[in-house]
Amino acid sequence: MARTAIYPGSFDPLTNGHLAIIQRGLKLFDRLVVAVANNPQKSPLFTADERRALIREVVGEDPRVEVDSFDGLLVDYARRRGIPTVLRGLRAVSDFEYEFQLANMNNRLLPDFESVFVMTGEDYFFVSARLVREVATFGGDVSAFVPPAVIVALQRKLGRAPAAPRG
């Protein structure tokens, strides 16, 4: 039986940190469902379809990775899919506190649901999609933090030429 986990997130946009978690997750699980969360409380830069397409473009045709999206509670999505495990990345202590609360709530809502946490690598512990959006919006160079396909998508979405890399 294949070990499968859901890696949920807004992925607005996909960062190299997200990609590192996907790669590390594939060492732990046979399959990953990268699930774009549609959160009505957030105002995403990219649509869910655009985010799914970017993730698929970046991860390529790896048969171990499925890209999907969901609305509502993660545990409801997990129940529908029959996947009892979620993969989450942790960057800092503040992430741990939030993820600890979320894992316990999810476990109360779906008792057999397990959360697996992996630490983000030192190269990306400070990178968040929110910061990438903010820097890109003001014309900053985000090429060290996102895959090339995301840079192109950000340029198109923000209607500007690429920022010159600093160095």
Secondary structure, 3 states (H helix, E strand, C coil): CCCEEEEEECCCCCCHHHHHHHHHHHHHCCEEEEEEEECCCCCCCCCHHHHHHHHHHHHCCCCCEEEEEEECCHHHHHHHHCCCEEEEEECCHHHHHHHHHHHHHHHHHCCCCEEEEEECCCCCCCCCHHHHHHHHHCCCCCCCCCCHHHHHHHHHHHCCCCCCCCC
